Amino acid sequence: MQADKKNLSKREKRLVMLLAVVGLFAVMVMYVIIPLFNKLEDKINLHDTMTIEKGRIEASIATEVSIRDALDTAASEHGKLMANYISESHMSDIGRMLTGLCENHRLSPIDQKLSSPKPLFPGDKADDDGDAEASSAFLAVTAAMTVSGGYRELKSLLDTVEKTDYIRVVRVSFGRSDPVTSEFDRIMIYFEVKMLKDIAED
């Protein structure tokens, strides 16, 4: 009976030790492992949130950069247009410009008539009755010029005009020529000048 009591007490001791180990493990799980796991989960969630926020900021920066690039491109294109086309507000300069162009090629201006500006699509000619969309940013002015001079001077003028983006010669007709000097007393040149339509401010 004494031996049984001793064996029982050993079992009890083992059981108590086992319960102590289980209790210690439970305490560690409750107060150490679970809080650490919760902290780790919070950090993972924070990292995911910051990653999403970083992506949003990068997208916003990319959008801002693309808008800035688009504005720079638009400003550059506008600058090119202004450099290559006459503004509607400079309508009065067309006559002086064409006169100077003819004089620079040793053609003597005699007469000049300018039409009213008509809407013009880029690269397209307006209809004969002037029907084109009013929203077109381009206008066209037809200038009929009468000059006197020789064929070589006229050819030089036509070559120069061909290199420009905003002037073209629509038609040329000749008057009487001098057989000695080979000069025409009258050359009718019909220019078409493209202009940028002025944007009315609100």
C-alpha positions as a Markdown table, in Angstrom:
| # | Residue | x | y | z |
|---|---|---|---|---|
| 1 | Met | 0.0 | 0.0 | 0.0 |
| 2 | Gln | 2.9 | 2.3 | 0.8 |
| 3 | Ala | 4.4 | 1.7 | -2.7 |
| 4 | Asp | 1.0 | 2.6 | -4.3 |
| 5 | Lys | 1.0 | 5.8 | -2.3 |
| 6 | Lys | 4.5 | 6.6 | -3.5 |
| 7 | Asn | 3.6 | 5.8 | -7.1 |
| 8 | Leu | 0.5 | 7.9 | -6.8 |
| 9 | Ser | 2.3 | 10.9 | -5.5 |
| 10 | Lys | 4.8 | 10.6 | -8.3 |
| 11 | Arg | 2.0 | 10.6 | -10.8 |
| 12 | Glu | 0.5 | 13.5 | -9.1 |
| 13 | Lys | 3.8 | 15.3 | -9.2 |
| 14 | Arg | 4.1 | 14.5 | -12.9 |
| 15 | Leu | 0.5 | 15.7 | -13.4 |
| 16 | Val | 1.2 | 18.9 | -11.5 |
| 17 | Met | 4.3 | 19.5 | -13.6 |
| 18 | Leu | 2.4 | 18.8 | -16.8 |
| 19 | Leu | -0.3 | 21.2 | -15.7 |
| 20 | Ala | 2.3 | 23.7 | -14.8 |
| 21 | Val | 3.9 | 23.4 | -18.2 |
| 22 | Val | 0.6 | 23.6 | -20.0 |
| 23 | Gly | -0.4 | 26.6 | -17.8 |
| 24 | Leu | 2.9 | 28.3 | -18.6 |
| 25 | Phe | 2.5 | 27.6 | -22.3 |
| 26 | Ala | -1.0 | 29.0 | -22.1 |
| 27 | Val | 0.2 | 32.1 | -20.3 |
| 28 | Met | 2.9 | 32.6 | -22.9 |
| 29 | Val | 0.4 | 32.1 | -25.7 |
| 30 | Met | -2.0 | 34.6 | -24.1 |
| 31 | Tyr | 0.3 | 37.3 | -23.1 |
| 32 | Val | 3.3 | 36.9 | -25.4 |
| 33 | Ile | 2.6 | 35.1 | -28.7 |
| 34 | Ile | -0.9 | 36.5 | -29.3 |
| 35 | Pro | 0.1 | 40.2 | -28.7 |
| 36 | Leu | 3.2 | 39.7 | -30.9 |
| 37 | Phe | 1.0 | 38.2 | -33.6 |
| 38 | Asn | -1.5 | 41.0 | -33.3 |
| 39 | Lys | 1.3 | 43.6 | -33.6 |
| 40 | Leu | 2.7 | 41.7 | -36.6 |
| 41 | Glu | -0.8 | 41.8 | -38.2 |
| 42 | Asp | -1.2 | 45.5 | -37.4 |
| 43 | Lys | 2.2 | 46.2 | -39.0 |
| 44 | Ile | 1.3 | 44.1 | -42.1 |
| 45 | Asn | -2.0 | 46.1 | -42.4 |
| 46 | Leu | -0.1 | 49.4 | -42.0 |
| 47 | His | 2.4 | 48.3 | -44.6 |
| 48 | Asp | -0.5 | 47.4 | -47.0 |
| 49 | Thr | -2.1 | 50.8 | -46.3 |
| 50 | Met | 1.1 | 52.7 | -46.9 |
| 51 | Thr | 1.8 | 50.7 | -50.1 |
| 52 | Ile | -1.7 | 51.7 | -51.4 |
| 53 | Glu | -1.1 | 55.3 | -50.3 |
| 54 | Lys | 2.3 | 55.3 | -52.0 |
| 55 | Gly | 0.7 | 53.9 | -55.2 |
| 56 | Arg | -1.9 | 56.6 | -55.0 |
| 57 | Ile | 0.7 | 59.4 | -54.5 |
| 58 | Glu | 2.8 | 58.0 | -57.3 |
| 59 | Ala | -0.2 | 57.9 | -59.6 |
| 60 | Ser | -1.1 | 61.5 | -58.6 |
| 61 | Ile | 2.5 | 62.6 | -59.3 |
| 62 | Ala | 2.5 | 60.7 | -62.7 |
| 63 | Thr | -0.8 | 62.4 | -63.5 |
| 64 | Glu | 0.6 | 65.8 | -62.5 |
| 65 | Val | 3.7 | 65.2 | -64.6 |
| 66 | Ser | 1.6 | 64.1 | -67.6 |
| 67 | Ile | -0.6 | 67.2 | -67.3 |
| 68 | Arg | 2.5 | 69.3 | -67.0 |
| 69 | Asp | 3.9 | 67.6 | -70.1 |
| 70 | Ala | 0.6 | 68.1 | -71.9 |
| 71 | Leu | 0.6 | 71.8 | -71.0 |
| 72 | Asp | 4.2 | 72.1 | -72.2 |
| 73 | Thr | 3.4 | 70.3 | -75.4 |
| 74 | Ala | 0.3 | 72.5 | -75.9 |
| 75 | Ala | 2.4 | 75.7 | -75.2 |
| 76 | Ser | 5.1 | 74.5 | -77.6 |
| 77 | Glu | 2.5 | 73.7 | -80.3 |
| 78 | His | 0.8 | 77.0 | -79.8 |
| 79 | Gly | 4.2 | 78.7 | -80.1 |
| 80 | Lys | 4.9 | 76.9 | -83.4 |
| 81 | Leu | 1.5 | 77.9 | -84.7 |
| 82 | Met | 2.0 | 81.5 | -83.7 |
| 83 | Ala | 5.4 | 81.4 | -85.4 |
| 84 | Asn | 4.0 | 79.9 | -88.6 |
| 85 | Tyr | 0.7 | 81.6 | -88.9 |
| 86 | Ile | -0.5 | 85.2 | -88.7 |
| 87 | Ser | -3.0 | 86.0 | -86.0 |
| 88 | Glu | -6.4 | 87.4 | -87.0 |
| 89 | Ser | -5.6 | 90.6 | -85.1 |
| 90 | His | -2.8 | 91.2 | -87.5 |
| 91 | Met | -5.1 | 91.2 | -90.6 |
| 92 | Ser | -3.8 | 94.7 | -91.5 |
| 93 | Asp | -0.3 | 93.3 | -91.7 |
| 94 | Ile | -1.1 | 90.9 | -94.6 |
| 95 | Gly | -1.1 | 93.6 | -97.2 |
| 96 | Arg | 2.2 | 95.0 | -96.0 |
| 97 | Met | 3.7 | 91.6 | -95.8 |
| 98 | Leu | 2.7 | 90.6 | -99.3 |
| 99 | Thr | 3.9 | 94.0 | -100.7 |
| 100 | Gly | 7.2 | 93.5 | -99.0 |
| 101 | Leu | 7.4 | 89.9 | -100.3 |
| 102 | Cys | 6.9 | 91.1 | -103.9 |
| 103 | Glu | 9.4 | 94.0 | -103.5 |
| 104 | Asn | 12.0 | 91.7 | -102.1 |
| 105 | His | 11.8 | 89.7 | -105.3 |
| 106 | Arg | 12.0 | 92.8 | -107.4 |
| 107 | Leu | 8.4 | 92.8 | -108.4 |
| 108 | Ser | 6.7 | 96.2 | -108.4 |
| 109 | Pro | 3.2 | 96.2 | -106.7 |
| 110 | Ile | 0.5 | 98.0 | -108.6 |
| 111 | Asp | -2.7 | 97.0 | -106.8 |
| 112 | Gln | -3.9 | 94.8 | -104.0 |
| 113 | Lys | -7.3 | 93.5 | -102.9 |
| 114 | Leu | -7.9 | 91.4 | -99.7 |
| 115 | Ser | -11.0 | 89.2 | -99.1 |
| 116 | Ser | -12.7 | 88.9 | -95.8 |
| 117 | Pro | -11.4 | 86.0 | -93.6 |
| 118 | Lys | -13.2 | 82.7 | -94.1 |
| 119 | Pro | -13.0 | 79.6 | -91.8 |
| 120 | Leu | -10.5 | 77.0 | -92.9 |
| 121 | Phe | -9.9 | 73.5 | -91.6 |
| 122 | Pro | -6.2 | 72.7 | -91.2 |
| 123 | Gly | -5.1 | 71.5 | -94.6 |
| 124 | Asp | -8.6 | 71.8 | -96.1 |
| 125 | Lys | -10.0 | 74.6 | -98.2 |
| 126 | Ala | -13.3 | 76.2 | -97.2 |
| 127 | Asp | -16.3 | 75.7 | -99.5 |
| 128 | Asp | -16.9 | 78.3 | -102.3 |
| 129 | Asp | -19.8 | 79.8 | -100.3 |
| 130 | Gly | -17.6 | 79.9 | -97.2 |
| 131 | Asp | -19.4 | 77.1 | -95.4 |
| 132 | Ala | -17.0 | 75.7 | -92.9 |
| 133 | Glu | -17.4 | 75.1 | -89.2 |
| 134 | Ala | -17.3 | 78.3 | -87.3 |
| 135 | Ser | -15.3 | 76.5 | -84.6 |
| 136 | Ser | -12.3 | 76.1 | -86.9 |
| 137 | Ala | -9.2 | 77.7 | -85.4 |
| 138 | Phe | -7.9 | 78.6 | -88.9 |
| 139 | Leu | -9.0 | 81.4 | -91.3 |
| 140 | Ala | -8.0 | 82.1 | -94.9 |
| 141 | Val | -7.7 | 85.4 | -96.6 |
| 142 | Thr | -7.4 | 85.6 | -100.4 |
| 143 | Ala | -5.2 | 88.4 | -101.6 |
| 144 | Ala | -5.3 | 89.4 | -105.3 |
| 145 | Met | -2.2 | 91.4 | -106.2 |
| 146 | Thr | -1.3 | 93.1 | -109.4 |
| 147 | Val | 2.5 | 93.5 | -109.9 |
| 148 | Ser | 4.9 | 94.2 | -112.8 |
| 149 | Gly | 8.2 | 92.4 | -113.4 |
| 150 | Gly | 10.0 | 89.6 | -115.1 |
| 151 | Tyr | 9.4 | 85.9 | -115.2 |
| 152 | Arg | 12.6 | 85.1 | -113.2 |
| 153 | Glu | 11.5 | 87.3 | -110.4 |
| 154 | Leu | 8.1 | 85.7 | -110.4 |
| 155 | Lys | 9.6 | 82.2 | -110.3 |
| 156 | Ser | 11.8 | 83.3 | -107.4 |
| 157 | Leu | 8.8 | 84.5 | -105.5 |
| 158 | Leu | 6.8 | 81.3 | -106.2 |
| 159 | Asp | 9.8 | 79.2 | -104.9 |
| 160 | Thr | 9.9 | 81.3 | -101.7 |
| 161 | Val | 6.1 | 81.0 | -101.1 |
| 162 | Glu | 6.3 | 77.2 | -101.7 |
| 163 | Lys | 8.6 | 76.9 | -98.6 |
| 164 | Thr | 6.1 | 78.7 | -96.3 |
| 165 | Asp | 3.4 | 77.0 | -94.3 |
| 166 | Tyr | 0.9 | 79.8 | -94.3 |
| 167 | Ile | 1.0 | 81.3 | -97.8 |
| 168 | Arg | 0.2 | 79.6 | -101.1 |
| 169 | Val | -0.3 | 80.9 | -104.6 |
| 170 | Val | -3.7 | 79.9 | -105.9 |
| 171 | Arg | -3.5 | 81.3 | -109.4 |
| 172 | Val | -1.3 | 83.5 | -111.6 |
| 173 | Ser | -2.3 | 85.3 | -114.8 |
| 174 | Phe | -0.2 | 87.4 | -117.1 |
| 175 | Gly | -0.8 | 90.7 | -119.0 |
| 176 | Arg | 1.1 | 92.2 | -121.9 |
| 177 | Ser | 4.9 | 91.4 | -122.0 |
| 178 | Asp | 7.7 | 93.5 | -123.5 |
| 179 | Pro | 9.6 | 91.4 | -126.1 |
| 180 | Val | 12.8 | 93.3 | -125.4 |
| 181 | Thr | 13.0 | 93.2 | -121.6 |
| 182 | Ser | 10.8 | 90.1 | -121.2 |
| 183 | Glu | 8.9 | 91.9 | -118.5 |
| 184 | Phe | 5.2 | 91.8 | -118.0 |
| 185 | Asp | 3.3 | 95.0 | -117.5 |
| 186 | Arg | 0.8 | 93.2 | -115.4 |
| 187 | Ile | 1.0 | 90.0 | -113.4 |
| 188 | Met | -2.1 | 89.0 | -111.3 |
| 189 | Ile | -1.1 | 86.8 | -108.3 |
| 190 | Tyr | -3.8 | 85.3 | -106.1 |
| 191 | Phe | -2.4 | 84.4 | -102.7 |
| 192 | Glu | -4.1 | 82.5 | -100.0 |
| 193 | Val | -2.9 | 83.4 | -96.5 |
| 194 | Lys | -3.8 | 81.2 | -93.5 |
| 195 | Met | -4.4 | 82.8 | -90.2 |
| 196 | Leu | -5.1 | 81.8 | -86.6 |
| 197 | Lys | -8.5 | 82.8 | -85.4 |
| 198 | Asp | -8.3 | 85.0 | -82.4 |
| 199 | Ile | -10.0 | 83.5 | -79.3 |
| 200 | Ala | -12.6 | 85.9 | -77.8 |
| 201 | Glu | -12.1 | 86.3 | -74.1 |
| 202 | Asp | -15.2 | 85.9 | -71.9 |
